[in-house]
Each structure stands twice: as C-alpha cells, then as structure tokens.
C-alpha cells in the first residue's frame, strides 16, 4: 500500500488515500475524508510504481 496526497475536487482540501500497488489498473469511487463527497479515482501502476493518478468529482 502506498499513501498518496492530492486535492479533493469538491472541497479543495489536501487529503490522502492508500493505494494498492499490487493491482496495475484501478478505477473506483471513494468518499472524501473531509467533505464526504464521492471522488472517482483512477490509478495505474507499473512495477509497483505509481505512473498515473486522477481524481475527479462526480455528481453534485
């Protein structure tokens, strides 16, 4: 697991998520730990190194 910091696309707070580097391509929805709004997360790993991270707001 790798901790990754980024800005919430809803409330603009700096938050972190634990990312599972054992799965190369992932796309899922997780709520912001500050404002509780849903965030669509897209991550890609290569040899356990993060090569792509994207966090988009959904709905609202």
C-alpha positions in Angstrom: 0.0 0.0 0.0 1.2 3.5 -0.9 -0.1 6.7 0.6 -0.9 9.4 -2.0 -1.7 13.0 -1.3 -3.9 15.1 -3.6 -6.5 17.9 -3.6 -10.2 16.9 -3.3 -12.0 18.1 -6.5 -15.0 19.1 -4.3 -13.7 21.0 -1.3 -10.1 21.6 -2.4 -8.7 20.2 0.8 -5.4 18.3 0.7 -6.3 14.6 1.5 -4.6 11.3 1.2 -5.6 7.8 0.2 -3.9 4.4 0.5 -3.4 2.9 -3.0 -2.9 -0.8 -3.6 0.1 -1.1 -5.9 -0.5 -4.9 -6.4 -3.2 -4.1 -8.9 -1.9 -2.4 -12.0 -5.0 -0.6 -13.2 -7.8 0.5 -10.9 -10.9 2.7 -11.2 -13.2 3.1 -8.2 -15.2 5.6 -6.2 -14.2 6.7 -2.7 -15.6 9.5 -0.5 -13.5 12.5 0.5 -12.5 12.2 4.2 -13.2 15.9 4.7 -16.4 16.7 2.8 -17.7 13.2 2.2 -18.5 13.8 -1.5 -17.7 11.0 -3.9 -14.5 11.0 -5.9 -13.8 8.9 -9.0 -10.3 7.6 -8.6 -8.2 6.2 -11.5 -4.7 4.9 -10.8 -2.1 2.9 -12.8 1.0 1.2 -11.5 4.0 -0.2 -13.3 6.3 -2.4 -11.3 4.7 -1.1 -8.1 5.4 2.5 -9.1 2.5 4.9 -9.5 2.5 6.2 -13.1 -1.0 7.7 -13.3 -3.4 9.2 -10.7 -6.6 11.1 -11.4 -9.3 12.2 -9.0 -12.5 13.6 -10.5 -15.7 14.9 -8.9 -18.9 13.0 -9.8 -22.4 14.2 -9.4 -23.4 17.1 -7.3 
